[in-house]
């Protein structure tokens, strides 16, 4: 199981990537193993020396009790204190964000891949779309045998 945050690659320019564990409840773990985690609007915030994953949607497991369950609750990320401190200083110095890029399992553990990122401007996003369209058009012409 590997879930990618495709929106993050489009919205942000990604730099350094690191792997972190995530603290989940039992039903959340089962739901994550089924690949039902949504990282589209998620981001990471560091507060009081702890890293938290905010706004990540993880719906409840079907067979579990769901009374009072919040699918978008804050979840603690498992990082060493030195890693958190290094990330926090880089974020402040270079004006970067910390966004989740992917979620996957290593054995029985759920891991989140985080990346330091800087937001792209509207013109950069349009340039990426234009480049992609030109590449598609060129590939299509090459497949059809046109060489103009």
N, C-alpha and C positions, 0 to 999 in steps of 0.2 A: 504494500500500500504506500503510494507516494502521491501527495496532493500538492500542486503548484499554485502559487499566487501569481497568475499571469498579469493581473492588473498592476501589481507592484513593478514588474519589469517594464510596463508601458508608462506608468506614472512617474517613476523615479529613475535616476541614474544610480546604479548600484556600485558599491566599492567593496570593502572588506566584508567577508562572510564568516560567520561562526555558527557552531552548533550548540543548542541548549536543550536541556530536558524541560519537561513541563509537568507541573503538579496537577493531576486530575483525580476526580472521584471515580468510583468503580464503574458507574453507568456511563460516564463520559469516556472512559478508556475503551469500553466495548463499542461505543458509538464511533470513536476515532478509528478503531481497528476496521470498522466497516467503511471508512473513508467519507464520513459525513461531516467533516469539519470545513468551515467556510472562512477563508483568510482574506477575502476581498477588501474589507474596510478595516482590517486589524492593524494595530501598531503597538509598539512597545514603549512603556514609560518607566523611568527609573525613579523610585521614590523611597527615601529612607534607607538607601543601600540595598534595595531589592528591585529586581526587574519584574514587571508585570505585563502580561499580554492582555490588551484591552480590545474590546469590540470584535472578538473572534466568535463566530457563531458555531456552536456545537450542540445540535439538538439532542434531546434525551433519547436513551435507548428504549426501544419499543416495549420490552418486557419489564422495565423497571418502574418503580413508583415515581411519578413526576410531580407530585404535590409540592409546590413552592420552588420548583426548579427554574433557574434563570439561564437560558442558553447563551447569553452574552455577558456572563459574569467575568470579573477580572480573574485571571489565572496566573499564579506565580511561576516564573521561569527559574530553572535550576542552573545557576552559574556560580563560579567561584567569586569570592569578594574582589580579588585582583582583576578578574575579567570585567566585572561590573564597573569598577573604578576606571579601568582603561577605556571602556566604552563610553562612560559618562564624560571623561575629559575630552575624548575625540569629538563627541557630539557637541560639547560646548565650544571648543576651539574652532572647529570647522563648520559650525552651524549645520549639522547633519541630523537625520532622523534614524531611528532603528525600526525596520519593518520586517515582518516575517515573509520569507520567500517560498518556503516549502515546509511540509509536514510529512514525516515518514516514521516507520518503526524500525528499530534495531532490536531484533529478537522480540522480547515482551515489553520493550520500552518505547514510548512515543517521544520523538525528537522534533524540534523545530529548528529550521535553518533561518538565521537572522542575517540581515545585511545592513550596513551603514549606507544611507542613501541621501541623495539631494533631489528635491523636486524638479521636474522638468517644466520648462515653460511651454506655452501653447504652440509656439513656432517650432520647438524641437519635436513635439508630438506629431505635428503635421508633416515635418520632414521625414520622420520614421514611416508614416503611412504612405507618403509619396514614394519613398525608396522601395517599400514592400510591393506596391502596385507596379512599379517599373520592372522589378525582378520577376513578378508573376507574368507580366506581359511578355518579357523576353523569353522566359521559359516556355510559355505557350507557343510563341512563334517558332522557337527552336524545335519543339515537339511536332509541330505541323509542317515543318520542312521549309519554312520561309526564311530566307536569308537576305533581307533587304538592307 
